Amino acid sequence: MFDTLKSRIFQGNQFIKDIVHAPMREQFRGLPVLKNSNCDSCAKCAEICPTGALSLNPLKIDMGKCTFCGDCKNVCTKNAINFSNFYKLASTSREGLIIDERTTKELYEKTAIEVKKEIVSMFSRSLKLRQVSAGGCNGCEMELNACSNVNFDMGRFGIDFVASPRHADGLVITGPVTKNMAYALEDCFLATPNPKIVILCGACAVSGGVFQESGELAREFFEKHPVDLYIPGCPVHPLTFINGVLGYIRGKAGNGK
């Protein structure tokens, strides 16, 4: 017993106390920082981008397509493209994921998520989600699993993944939605009781990612059903997911208070 207590004291707190202001390692590629004035339109960045996330004149990055690989930064000799380690990247609009020179982390954090009173009143204390891997590589799926581990402990905010769509308040979709998964995704959506929310998690879900030109995709689901929250990344970091969902259901991310 005493050995167990000594071990517990030695280990300290395993969970991240302040999920909102948790430090992120410097190497993490988060919100892009663009300097259009430095860009000479050489187009090297656009040519090397695997998903067509960059556009020129003016310089913009679509985080919904971006895999955050950093190749664009590496080929840019004018220091026009950089990545901060700011991880709160979720947006309630698809257009909100398109970043230009004017986008700062302060502005993005303030405007990216549109708060709806009915969502806050309905889901702020408890949100049960069914995760659907619609042809994903398992990268985002592994990060979503990590959201419930002892470090991030998403359950303390009342957010949990459930096994059945009939027990869920909404869906979290990962993967580009392949033909083989299109019916299953639609069936899962219909089995989820109303009112429900739809969250897209990762570049593949948001835009098709590196698979967007594949003939094996069937993304008609997004033409029929509205999306409530877009969370970019490849894969999505647990802090990005948790802060995004908290911001959407509570009006602001917080420490569970």
C-alpha positions as CSV (number, residue, x, y, z in Angstrom):
1,M,0.0,0.0,0.0
2,F,2.8,2.4,0.9
3,D,4.6,1.6,-2.3
4,T,1.5,2.5,-4.2
5,L,1.1,5.8,-2.4
6,K,4.8,6.6,-3.0
7,S,4.4,5.8,-6.7
8,R,1.3,8.1,-6.9
9,I,3.1,11.0,-5.3
10,F,6.1,10.5,-7.5
11,Q,4.1,10.5,-10.7
12,G,2.0,13.6,-9.8
13,N,-1.0,14.5,-11.9
14,Q,-1.1,12.7,-15.1
15,F,-3.9,14.7,-16.7
16,I,-3.6,18.1,-18.3
17,K,-5.3,20.4,-15.8
18,D,-5.9,23.4,-18.1
19,I,-6.9,22.0,-21.5
20,V,-7.4,25.5,-22.9
21,H,-3.9,26.9,-22.2
22,A,-2.0,23.6,-22.4
23,P,1.5,24.2,-23.9
24,M,2.1,22.7,-27.3
25,R,5.6,21.6,-28.4
26,E,7.3,24.1,-30.8
27,Q,7.6,21.5,-33.6
28,F,3.8,21.2,-33.9
29,R,2.4,22.7,-37.1
30,G,-0.8,24.6,-36.4
31,L,-2.4,27.8,-37.7
32,P,-0.5,29.0,-40.7
33,V,1.2,32.5,-40.6
34,L,1.3,34.0,-44.1
35,K,3.1,37.1,-45.4
36,N,1.6,37.9,-48.8
37,S,4.0,40.9,-49.1
38,N,6.9,38.5,-49.2
39,C,5.4,36.2,-51.8
40,D,6.8,36.6,-55.4
41,S,4.2,34.2,-56.9
42,C,6.9,31.7,-57.9
43,A,4.2,29.0,-57.3
44,K,6.7,26.4,-55.9
45,C,4.5,26.1,-52.8
46,A,1.4,25.4,-54.8
47,E,3.2,22.9,-57.0
48,I,4.5,20.9,-54.2
49,C,1.3,20.8,-52.1
50,P,-0.1,17.3,-52.2
51,T,-3.8,18.4,-51.8
52,G,-3.9,21.8,-53.6
53,A,-4.4,23.6,-50.3
54,L,-2.5,26.8,-51.5
55,S,-3.7,29.5,-53.7
56,L,-1.7,32.6,-54.9
57,N,-2.5,36.3,-55.5
58,P,-3.2,36.7,-52.6
59,L,-1.5,33.9,-50.8
60,K,-4.0,31.6,-48.9
61,I,-4.0,28.2,-47.3
62,D,-7.2,26.1,-47.0
63,M,-6.7,24.2,-43.7
64,G,-9.6,21.9,-44.8
65,K,-7.3,20.5,-47.4
66,C,-3.9,21.1,-45.7
67,T,-2.1,18.0,-44.4
68,F,0.3,20.3,-42.4
69,C,3.2,18.5,-44.0
70,G,5.3,21.7,-44.1
71,D,6.6,21.1,-47.7
72,C,5.3,24.6,-48.7
73,K,7.3,26.2,-46.0
74,N,10.4,24.3,-46.9
75,V,10.4,25.3,-50.6
76,C,9.5,29.0,-49.9
77,T,12.8,31.0,-50.0
78,K,11.0,34.3,-49.2
79,N,9.7,33.4,-45.7
80,A,6.1,33.9,-46.9
81,I,4.8,30.7,-45.3
82,N,5.3,29.6,-41.7
83,F,3.3,27.6,-39.2
84,S,2.6,28.6,-35.6
85,N,2.0,26.0,-32.9
86,F,-1.5,27.3,-32.3
87,Y,-3.8,24.3,-32.1
88,K,-7.3,25.7,-31.8
89,L,-8.2,25.2,-35.4
90,A,-11.9,24.2,-35.4
91,S,-14.4,26.3,-37.3
92,T,-18.2,26.2,-37.7
93,S,-17.9,27.2,-41.4
94,R,-16.0,25.7,-44.3
95,E,-15.0,29.1,-45.5
96,G,-13.5,29.9,-42.0
97,L,-10.8,27.3,-42.6
98,I,-9.3,29.4,-45.4
99,I,-6.4,31.4,-44.0
100,D,-4.7,34.6,-45.4
101,E,-2.2,37.2,-44.3
102,R,-4.8,39.0,-42.1
103,T,-5.6,35.9,-40.0
104,T,-4.0,36.0,-36.6
105,K,-4.5,33.5,-33.8
106,E,-6.3,36.0,-31.7
107,L,-8.7,36.8,-34.6
108,Y,-9.2,33.2,-35.5
109,E,-9.9,32.1,-31.9
110,K,-12.5,34.8,-31.6
111,T,-14.4,34.4,-34.8
112,A,-13.9,30.8,-36.1
113,I,-16.6,29.2,-34.0
114,E,-20.1,30.6,-34.2
115,V,-21.9,30.1,-30.9
116,K,-25.6,29.0,-30.9
117,K,-27.6,29.4,-27.8
118,E,-29.7,26.3,-28.5
119,I,-26.5,24.2,-28.8
120,V,-25.1,25.5,-25.6
121,S,-28.3,24.9,-23.7
122,M,-28.8,21.4,-25.0
123,F,-25.3,19.9,-25.1
124,S,-23.0,22.0,-22.8
125,R,-23.1,19.5,-19.9
126,S,-23.3,16.2,-21.7
127,L,-22.4,15.2,-25.3
128,K,-22.3,11.7,-26.5
129,L,-20.7,11.1,-29.9
130,R,-20.6,8.1,-32.3
131,Q,-17.3,8.1,-34.3
132,V,-17.5,6.8,-37.9
133,S,-14.4,5.9,-39.8
134,A,-15.5,6.3,-43.4
135,G,-12.4,4.9,-45.1
136,G,-9.8,6.6,-42.9
137,C,-6.1,5.6,-42.5
138,N,-6.6,5.2,-38.8
139,G,-4.5,8.3,-37.9
140,C,-7.3,10.5,-36.8
141,E,-9.1,7.5,-35.3
142,M,-6.0,6.9,-33.0
143,E,-5.9,10.5,-31.9
144,L,-9.6,10.5,-31.1
145,N,-9.0,7.4,-28.9
146,A,-6.3,9.4,-27.2
147,C,-8.9,12.1,-26.2
148,S,-10.2,9.7,-23.6
149,N,-6.9,8.6,-22.1
150,V,-5.6,9.8,-18.8
151,N,-3.7,12.7,-20.2
152,F,-6.5,14.5,-22.0
153,D,-9.5,13.0,-20.1
154,M,-12.2,14.3,-22.3
155,G,-14.8,12.6,-20.2
156,R,-14.4,15.2,-17.4
157,F,-16.1,17.7,-19.7
158,G,-19.1,15.4,-20.2
159,I,-17.9,14.5,-23.8
160,D,-17.8,10.7,-24.5
161,F,-17.7,8.4,-27.4
162,V,-20.5,5.7,-27.4
163,A,-20.8,2.4,-29.2
164,S,-24.2,2.9,-30.8
165,P,-25.6,5.8,-32.8
166,R,-28.9,5.4,-30.9
167,H,-27.1,6.5,-27.8
168,A,-25.4,9.5,-29.5
169,D,-26.1,13.2,-29.8
170,G,-24.1,13.4,-33.0
171,L,-21.5,11.9,-35.3
172,V,-17.8,12.4,-35.6
173,I,-16.7,11.5,-39.2
174,T,-13.2,10.7,-40.2
175,G,-11.9,9.5,-43.5
176,P,-12.8,10.7,-47.0
177,V,-16.0,8.6,-47.3
178,T,-15.4,5.8,-49.6
179,K,-18.1,4.1,-51.7
180,N,-17.9,1.1,-49.4
181,M,-18.7,3.3,-46.4
182,A,-21.2,5.7,-47.8
183,Y,-24.2,3.5,-47.0
184,A,-23.0,2.7,-43.5
185,L,-22.4,6.4,-42.8
186,E,-25.9,7.3,-44.0
187,D,-27.4,4.5,-42.0
188,C,-25.5,5.6,-38.9
189,F,-26.7,9.2,-39.4
190,L,-30.4,8.1,-39.7
191,A,-30.0,5.9,-36.6
192,T,-28.9,8.9,-34.5
193,P,-31.8,10.6,-32.8
194,N,-32.7,14.2,-33.4
195,P,-31.5,16.8,-32.6
196,K,-28.0,15.8,-33.6
197,I,-24.7,17.4,-34.7
198,V,-22.2,16.4,-37.3
199,I,-18.5,17.0,-36.8
200,L,-15.9,16.4,-39.5
201,C,-12.5,15.5,-38.2
202,G,-9.3,15.7,-40.3
203,A,-8.4,16.8,-43.9
204,C,-9.9,13.6,-45.4
205,A,-13.3,14.1,-43.9
206,V,-13.4,17.9,-44.6
207,S,-12.2,17.8,-48.2
208,G,-11.1,14.3,-49.2
209,G,-7.5,15.2,-48.4
210,V,-4.9,13.3,-50.4
211,F,-7.7,11.1,-51.8
212,Q,-9.9,14.0,-53.1
213,E,-9.4,13.0,-56.7
214,S,-10.0,9.3,-56.2
215,G,-12.9,7.7,-58.1
216,E,-13.6,5.5,-55.1
217,L,-15.1,8.3,-53.0
218,A,-18.8,8.9,-52.6
219,R,-19.2,12.2,-50.7
220,E,-22.9,12.8,-51.4
221,F,-23.6,12.7,-47.7
222,F,-22.3,16.2,-47.3
223,E,-24.7,17.5,-50.0
224,K,-27.7,16.1,-48.1
225,H,-26.8,16.9,-44.5
226,P,-25.4,20.0,-42.9
227,V,-22.1,20.0,-41.0
228,D,-21.9,21.8,-37.7
229,L,-18.1,21.7,-37.0
230,Y,-15.0,21.3,-39.1
231,I,-11.8,20.3,-37.3
232,P,-8.7,20.3,-39.6
233,G,-5.5,18.3,-39.2
234,C,-3.7,15.2,-40.5
235,P,-4.2,13.7,-38.1
236,V,-6.1,15.9,-35.7
237,H,-4.4,16.6,-32.4
238,P,-6.5,15.7,-29.2
239,L,-6.2,19.3,-28.0
240,T,-7.5,20.6,-31.3
241,F,-10.5,18.3,-31.1
242,I,-11.4,18.8,-27.4
243,N,-11.0,22.6,-27.6
244,G,-13.1,22.7,-30.8
245,V,-15.9,20.7,-29.4
246,L,-15.9,22.6,-26.1
247,G,-16.0,25.9,-27.9
248,Y,-19.0,24.7,-29.9
249,I,-21.1,23.3,-27.1
250,R,-20.2,25.8,-24.4
251,G,-19.7,29.0,-26.2
252,K,-16.1,29.1,-25.0
253,A,-13.6,26.5,-24.2
254,G,-12.9,26.2,-20.5
255,N,-11.6,24.0,-17.7
256,G,-14.8,22.2,-17.2
257,K,-16.2,25.0,-15.0
